[in-house]
Amino acid sequence: MEGCTTCGTGQEVAGCGSQGSCSSGGCNKMNSFDWLANMELPVDKEYDVIEVRFKNGRKDFFRNDQSLPLATGEAVIVDVPNGHHMGYVSMMGELVRLQMRKKKVEDNGEIRPIYRLASDKDFNKYHEVKKREMPTLYRTREIIHDLNLSMKLTDVEFQADNTKATFYYSADERVDFRELIKILASEFKIRVEMRQISLRQEAGRLGGVGSCGRELCCSTWLSEFKSVSTSSARYQNLSLNPSKLSGQCGRLKCCLNYELETYLEALQDIPEINVPLVTEKGEARLQKTDIFRRIMWFGYESENSWYSIPIDRVMEIIRMNKRGQHPATLESDEQQVADAQAAFASDLDQLDKKYSSDNKRRKKKRRKKPGTSGEARTSEQNPSQKESRENREPKQEGGENRSNRNRRNRSRRPARDNNPQAKGNTAPQKTNGDAPKAKEGNPAIPPRQKHNPEGRDQRKPEGKAEQSGEKKEGGQQGRRRNFRRRKPSGPRNQKPNNKE
């Protein structure tokens, strides 16, 4: 016996390993779990009608009038019109009575009997017949294409006695296939039965995996197909996108009807908004409704933001609009808005006072300069103390402040005057071969910055005196001479003046 068609092919079974007779029914389509199988029922005689499953989940009811010892999953030979067929037992006992009542099948003499249990000879003949199904399917599609028939052939099923074949097809319109039947009967030497199925039944026979990640409902447990309309998607606030709402069959998904009743019950307490809500801020239109949280979202035309309003507040605004009243906003009335604005203004005043006091403290702290003492600030304001400081002897290296040294250097810069004798603070020009030497006692102060009690430096440039001689004060040569104003620099920064 070969493996079952859904869990493996050939002699090796990749699934449950039961060689095609799964006792639990886990390898087959449209299975029903017998939850009364292990229970002893208080009945004298077991119900004699058996449910038998055929190819692709097709089921039918047969009577066990011979009281054969059957079990779920066993292969039996049953009576069919114009021959016999082989199927598998899918359900027994009292559950079959419930299934017949659900499918509205009457327990009368029209129920056909079960012949016997399938033998090895029956299995061999059945597998040989099944090998003809795929070549017949491909050849029939070629014939349909040649005849230009608007139909889609889905599956072919041969009877176990190899005398009849059933062709399953789907079509949007009525098809005249009389010529097709004649060609098929003459070519395959069998009786031909054409059976039209819907697109949902076609998807159930083929099987597949849905967008939810599970096997299709129509191929596992769903046997009755109800009509699905777009109103089911509207009630559930779903986007009317055909690519998302359609299943593999090309029709609306059957699962849209699963939660429809729950949504309809929740929508009973939610008001219908046919006109926008009128407030002093403007007209607010409905944008979205959260049915189970009982929240409705509204938005103004002049704004891009939405406001979430509870159902009770929406009904209150509707009653106010009917009376001709308009609330200030969607959330609250006028008085509440005024109180909120007053509280907001008081908070702003407190924040202004807080940060204004902090700014004053920061400004006071910024006025104080680090590193300056009170004595230095008073000396800058009193000119008498400044003169007495200039008459003092210079401190030793590292003994004076940096600020005092910079201030004294600025005071020694030469003033702009035509009198060369008044320019005693100018740096002397270097002669060829002669470089000024630093004072032995204080190497940090160059010789040109030697302290003069009178406050002036009477030295004249040596290089100029040797060439032209000393001139009297106020002479013409002294008036023509222009000294550039320079900052005092040390002996290393001075360049020799070779100009003659």
Long-range contacts (C-beta under 8 A, 24 or more apart in sequence): 1-123, 2-127, 4-28, 18-73, 21-73, 21-74, 21-75, 21-88, 22-73, 23-71, 23-72, 23-73, 25-72, 25-73, 25-90, 28-53, 28-57, 28-88, 28-90, 29-56, 29-57, 29-204, 29-207, 29-219, 29-220, 30-57, 30-59, 30-219, 30-220, 30-221, 30-223, 31-90, 31-220, 31-221, 32-90, 32-91, 32-95, 32-99, 34-72, 34-91, 34-92, 34-93, 34-95, 35-95, 36-93, 36-94, 36-95, 37-72, 37-92, 37-93, 41-93, 41-94, 43-94, 46-92, 46-93, 47-92, 47-93, 47-94, 47-96, 47-97, 49-96, 49-97, 49-100, 49-107, 49-111, 50-76, 50-89, 50-91, 50-92, 50-96, 50-114, 51-89, 51-90, 51-91, 51-92, 51-96, 51-99, 52-76, 52-78, 52-87, 52-88, 52-89, 52-90, 52-114, 53-87, 53-88, 53-89, 53-90, 54-85, 54-87, 54-157, 55-155, 55-157, 56-155, 56-157, 56-204, 56-205, 57-204, 57-205, 57-219, 59-90, 60-87, 61-96, 61-99, 61-100, 61-105, 61-111, 62-111, 62-112, 62-113, 62-114, 63-111, 63-112, 63-113, 63-114, 64-113, 64-114, 65-113, 65-114, 66-113, 66-114, 66-116, 68-114, 68-116, 68-117, 70-114, 70-117, 74-117, 74-118, 75-117, 75-118, 75-122, 75-123, 76-114, 76-115, 76-116, 76-117, 76-118, 77-114, 77-115, 77-116, 77-117, 77-118, 77-122, 77-160, 78-112, 78-113, 78-114, 78-115, 79-112, 79-113, 79-114, 79-115, 80-112, 80-159, 82-163, 82-164, 82-191, 83-159, 83-161, 83-163, 83-164, 84-115, 84-159, 84-160, 84-161, 85-159, 85-160, 85-161, 86-118, 86-122, 86-123, 86-126, 86-160, 122-160, 125-160, 125-161, 125-162, 126-160, 128-162, 129-158, 129-159, 129-160, 129-162, 130-158, 132-158, 132-162, 133-157, 133-158, 136-165, 136-188, 139-187, 140-167, 140-180, 140-184, 143-180, 143-183, 143-184, 144-180, 147-179, 147-180, 149-175, 149-176, 149-177, 149-180, 150-175, 151-175, 151-177, 152-202, 154-197, 154-202, 154-205, 154-206, 155-205, 155-206, 158-190, 162-190, 163-190, 163-191, 164-190, 164-191, 164-192, 164-193, 165-190, 165-191, 165-192, 165-193, 166-193, 166-195, 167-192, 167-193, 167-194, 167-195, 168-195, 168-196, 168-197, 168-202, 168-205, 169-194, 169-195, 169-196, 169-197, 170-196, 170-197, 170-198, 170-199, 170-201, 170-202, 171-196, 198-225, 199-249, 199-250, 199-251, 200-225, 200-249, 200-251, 200-254, 201-225, 202-249, 203-247, 203-248, 203-249, 208-248, 210-247, 210-248, 210-253, 212-255, 216-247, 216-248, 217-254, 217-255, 218-249, 218-254, 222-254, 225-254, 226-254, 226-257, 228-252, 228-253, 228-254, 228-256, 228-257, 232-256, 232-257, 232-260, 235-260, 235-263, 235-264, 235-267, 236-260, 236-263, 237-288, 237-289, 237-291, 263-291, 266-291, 266-292, 267-291, 269-294, 269-311, 270-294, 270-296, 270-311, 271-311, 271-314, 271-315, 271-318, 273-314, 277-314, 277-317, 277-318, 277-321, 277-330, 278-321, 278-326, 279-317, 279-326, 279-327, 279-328, 279-329, 279-330, 280-326, 280-327, 280-328, 280-329, 280-334, 281-328, 281-329, 281-330, 284-330, 298-330, 307-331, 371-403, 372-403, 376-401, 376-403, 376-404, 390-455, 391-453, 393-451, 394-442, 394-445, 394-451, 396-442, 397-442, 397-443, 397-444, 409-487, 409-488, 412-449, 412-488, 413-485, 413-487, 413-488, 414-483, 414-485, 416-485, 418-478, 418-479, 419-473, 419-474, 419-478, 420-460, 420-478, 420-481, 420-483, 421-458, 421-473, 422-456, 423-483, 424-452, 424-456, 424-457, 424-458, 424-459, 425-456, 425-457, 425-488, 426-483, 426-486, 427-486, 427-488, 427-489, 427-494, 428-459, 428-461, 428-462, 429-461, 429-462, 429-463, 429-464, 429-496, 429-497, 430-463, 430-494, 430-495, 430-496, 430-497, 431-462, 431-463, 431-496, 431-497, 432-496, 432-498, 434-462, 435-491, 436-491, 436-494, 437-491, 438-491, 446-488, 446-490, 446-491, 448-488, 449-488, 463-497, 467-500
